[in-house]
Amino acid sequence: MNNKLICSLLIITMFSSLVLAADTPPPIPTEYWGRLMIDGAPAADGTEVKYYDGSEWITTTTVDGWYNIIMTGGDSPLSYNNDRDCSIHWAAEEACIPCTSDADCIEGPQEGDDVNLVVESSDVPVKWTDDASSGETQINIIPLKTGWNMRSLPSDEINNSVERLISGLSGQVVVWYYDNTGTWLVYDTEAPQPWLNTLTAMEYGKAYWIRSDINQNFGFAGSPAGNTLINLQVGWNFVGFNASDIGLPDAISGLAEPIVVWEYNESGVWKVYDTESPQPWLNTLNKMRQTMGYWIKSAIAQVWEI
């Protein structure tokens, strides 16, 4: 077969691909499910959620915390968001149509993407995870008050870099963690030198002091976490509570006493529960809540299952 004939066949093949691509029916819509949690509880029915799909805003509302976003654009049949100039596909001798603009080359969010959600008119930037298309994705929104907030992550983050998690927050943000050995680790968005930031990750099951310059929402996506085992050391432990709200003393049942639990709530008030309190009315903390952080003092080293 001579070169002229080969070139002619290639041109015909590419032209046929382009014609077929332009004449194909719309792709099946992609549906993304997620559960919207606001301050540790499913969003109220009818909470409006908007998502920008690259060309338009898609609006949905929640039912029992769940929302779904229908991506009606989809890719062109022979275009690829991760190979916009077709170099990968052409090198593999595969059909491909180049696309340069978001409108021409639309896919659902990719792992690690910045996703802009608007919840009840409040902007909530989050990071998408690789399981975002499954029904197990959980979008978390934790309101931060101006000043200090003692909080914890209510879901298991695939990429738990503190820099990534707080990248959507405005103003100076400072995060402190106590590692139960008497050492404090810190991350400050305005640290004069990167090496001064000793805290590199925020983990499920741990508590954090978060200081914010303004009232704002801390938003991120993750996988709903199951039961958690927390190793309590002798003395003070800085831990997160990740189950649904549970009253005291039920929340700490099974732990060897004495146990002391302190919470710093959203109003800036300290509350305490002490298993050896001489009077019941001295215990001002009556339940433990998801997304809150807690100081727990244990007399012995033991494992707490949440």
N, C-alpha and C positions, 0 to 999 in steps of 0.2 A: 504494500500500500504506500503510495507516494506521499510526500509531505503536504502537497497542496490538498490532497483528498482528506488527510487527517485534519488539517486546519479547517476545511469546510465542514466536516462532521462536528468538530468542537464548537464552531460558531452556531450551527444548527441546534446542537444540544443546549447550549447556553440560552439561545433565543427561545427555544421551547420551554425551558425552565422558567424564564421570565414571564412568558405568556401564561403558563399554567399557574404561576404564583399569583399573577394579577387577576386570574379568573377563578380562583378558589373561593368557596364559601367562607363566611366568618368562622374563626376558631371557636371551640367550645369555651365559654367563660370559665375562668379560674376562680374558685371560691376560697377565701381565706377566713378561717375561724379563729377567734381569740376570746379570752375572757378578760373583761375589764374589772380590775380590783381597785377601789378607791379607799385608801387608808385601811386596807386589810379586809374589806367587805365587798361583795359583788355590787357593781353599780346598779342603781335603781332602774327598774324597767322604764324604757323610753329615753334613757340617757343618750344624747346624740353624739355620734362619733363620725368624724370626717377623716378621709385619707386621700392624699394627692397621688394619683397613679401615674404621673408623668405628663398627663395632658388635661386632666380635669379632676375636680373634687368629687369623690364618691361619698355619699352620706348614708349612714345606717343608724339604727337605734338598738339598744340592748334589751335582751329578755333574760332575766335571772342572771345578769352579768355578762351573758354571751352576746357577741356581735359578729356579723359576717360582712365581708367586703367582697363584692363581686367585681372581678377585673374583666370588663367587657372588651377591652382593647385587644390584649394578647399580642403575640408576635405575628409578624408576617410569616407565612409558612416556611420561607427560606431565609429568614433573617435571624440573627442571634445577638443577644445583648452582650454576651461575653466574647464575641468575635465580630465587632461592628464593621471592620474593613474586609472581612472574609478571608484574611490571610491564612488562618488555621485550616478552614475548610477547603480552600483552594489548594493548599499544599497537600492535603489528603485526597485531592481530586474529587471533592464532594461539592454538590451544588450549593450556592449561597448568593444572597442578594445583599450588597453593602447597605448599611443604614447609618446615618450620621446624627440624626436628631432623636430626642426622647420620644417624640410623637410617632416616628417611624419604627422605632425599635423598643417596644414596651414589654417588659416582663414584670412579674410580681417582684417584691423585694428580695434581694439576695442577702446571704449571710453577712452580717456586719454593716449592712446599709443603715444610713440615717433615715428614719421614717418619721414623717411629720404628721402626728395625729392632732386633731382639734376635738377636745372633749368639752361639750357645753360651752363653746366659744373660747375655751382656754387652750393655748398652744402647749402641746406636750411632745417634745422631741424624744424619741426612743431609738434604741438600737435593735434591729431585727436579728433573729437568731435562725440557725439553719433548720429548725423544726417549725418555722412560723406558719407553714401551710397546714399544719395538723391541728386537730381540735384540742391539743394539749398546750398550746401557746397561752401564756398569761401576760397580759399587759398590766403593769403595776403603776399606780400613781400614789405617791406619798406626799401629802401637803407638808411643806416646810415653812415654819414661822420665822419671822425675823429674829435672829439670835441663835441660841443653842437648841438643838433638837436631838433627843436620844432615840435612835431608830435602828431598825434591822431590815435586812432584805427578806421579803416573803416568798421568794422563789429562787430556784437554783440557776445561776447565771453560767452560760457556756463560756463567755469571755468576761471575766470578772475584774478586769483592770479598773482600778479606781479612776484613773484618768478618763477612760472610755465611759464609765457609768455616769460620771457627773459632768460630762462634756456639754450636755444640754442646759445646764444650770447657768444663771446669769450672776454677774458680780463676783466678788471674792467668796470662795467656798473653802472652808477648812474642815477636814475630817480627821478625827482622833480615834485610835483604838488602843485598848489596854490588853496586853497579851497574857495576863494572869501570872507573869513572872516579875511583875513590878516595872515592866518596860512599857512606855508609851510610844506608839508609832503615829506619824502624822503625814497628811498630804495637804498642801496649801497651794491653791491655784495661783497665788502671787508670790510663791517662794522665790527669793532672789537667785538661788542656784538649784538646779534639778536634784543634786545629791542631798539636799536638805530634806527632800521628801522620802521618808523611810517607809511609808505605807504604800504598797504597790497594788493590793487587791482588796476587794470587799467580798466577804464570804457569807454564805448562808449559815445561820446558826450563831453568828457573832453580832455584837452590838457596836454602834458607832455614835460618837458625838459628831453632829454635823452643824456647822455654823453657817448661816446664810445672811446676806446683807438685806434681803427683801423677802416678803412672802412669795413663795413660788412652788411649783409642782416638780417633784423628783420623779421622772418617768423612765421606765425601762421594761424590756420584755425578757421573759425567761420561761423555764419549764416548771410547772407546779411541783413542789417538793413533797415527798412523802414523810414518813416518820424519820425523826432525826435523833441521833444519839450524841449527847453533849457531855464531854468529860469535865466534871466539876472538880477543881482543885481545892485544897484546903485554903480557906480565906475567901477573898473577893474574886468573883468571876463576872466578866462583862459579856453577856450573852443575849442573843435574839430569841424572841418567842414567835414561832412560825406556824403554830396550829391555829384553829379557829379560837375565838375568845372563850376562855374557860375561867370559871369562878375559882376563888381561893377558899379553902386549901386544896380543892380538887386538882388544880393545875400542877401542884408539886407533890401529889400523892405518890407514895413509893420511895420518896427520898428520905434518907435517915435524918432525923432532926437532931439539933436545932438548925433551922433555915431562916435566913432573913432576906427579904426581897424588897428592893427599892425601885421605884419608877419615877421618871421626870416627865410629866405629862405635857400636852400641847399648850396648856395655860401657864407653863413655867412653875408648876407646883410639884413638890416632892410628895410621894405617897409611899407608905411602908406596910409590909406584912411581916410579922415576927411570930414564929411558932411558939415562942416562949413569952409572948407579951403577957404581962400580969392582968390586963383588962382587955376584953374584946374590942371596946370602943377605941383603943389606942391604935388598932390596925385600920388605917385609912385606905389601904389598897384592897379592893374586894374582887378583882379579877385581873387576869393577864391577857394581853391583846396582841393579835398579829400586827406586825410591822413595828412594834415598840421594842426598845432595848431595855435591858434590866441589869441591875447589879444584884448578884446573888451571893450571899455569904454562906459557905458550907463548913461544917465542923470537921468533915472527913472528905477524902477523895472518893468520888462516886460518879456513876453514870446516870444521867437524866435522859429519859426517853420522852420525846415530845411527839 
